[in-house]
Amino acid sequence: LEFRRVLFRSATGQLAAFMDQGKDENGTVHVYAGPNRMAALGGSATGGLLNLFNMKGKAVFVAGSAADGSGGLFSIRNGEGSQVVRASAEPSPEIAVYSDDGQQKRVITAPAKP
C-alpha cells in the first residue's frame, strides 16, 4: 500500500494530526489541538524544519537547518509572528535580538579564530 496522506482523528472525529507528502516529495507532520495547528515538522532539500505555533496560528518558534548553509538556526517570534531572537551556526555563529518593530537589532558574534 502507498499513502500520500494519513489522518489521525480524536474519538470525537476532530483532526489530531496528519502526515503528508509536501512540496518536492518531502514529508510533513502536523499536530493539532482542537482546530488549531500547534506544530509542524518537515523535510527539505537542506534538512529538517520544526515550527511551533500559538493559538492564533502564528509561528512562535522555528528551528531547522539553514537554507543558505549547512548549520542550524532557530528563531523565536512574538505573538504576532515577528522575529525577536535569532541564532545561527554558520557561516559564523551569531545571536541577534530585535526591537519590537523588528527594525533594530543587536548581534552577538562568536570570537574570531586566532
Rosetta blueprint (number, residue, H / E / L):
1 L L
2 E L
3 F L
4 R L
5 R E
6 V E
7 L E
8 F E
9 R E
10 S L
11 A L
12 T L
13 G L
14 Q L
15 L E
16 A E
17 A E
18 F E
19 M E
20 D E
21 Q E
22 G L
23 K H
24 D H
25 E H
26 N L
27 G E
28 T E
29 V E
30 H E
31 V E
32 Y E
33 A E
34 G L
35 P L
36 N E
37 R E
38 M E
39 A E
40 A E
41 L E
42 G E
43 G E
44 S E
45 A L
46 T L
47 G E
48 G E
49 L E
50 L E
51 N E
52 L E
53 F E
54 N L
55 M L
56 K L
57 G L
58 K L
59 A E
60 V E
61 F E
62 V E
63 A E
64 G E
65 S E
66 A L
67 A L
68 D L
69 G L
70 S L
71 G L
72 G E
73 L E
74 F E
75 S E
76 I E
77 R E
78 N L
79 G L
80 E L
81 G L
82 S L
83 Q E
84 V E
85 V E
86 R E
87 A E
88 S E
89 A L
90 E L
91 P L
92 S L
93 P L
94 E E
95 I E
96 A E
97 V E
98 Y E
99 S L
100 D L
101 D L
102 G L
103 Q L
104 Q L
105 K E
106 R E
107 V E
108 I E
109 T E
110 A L
111 P L
112 A L
113 K L
114 P L
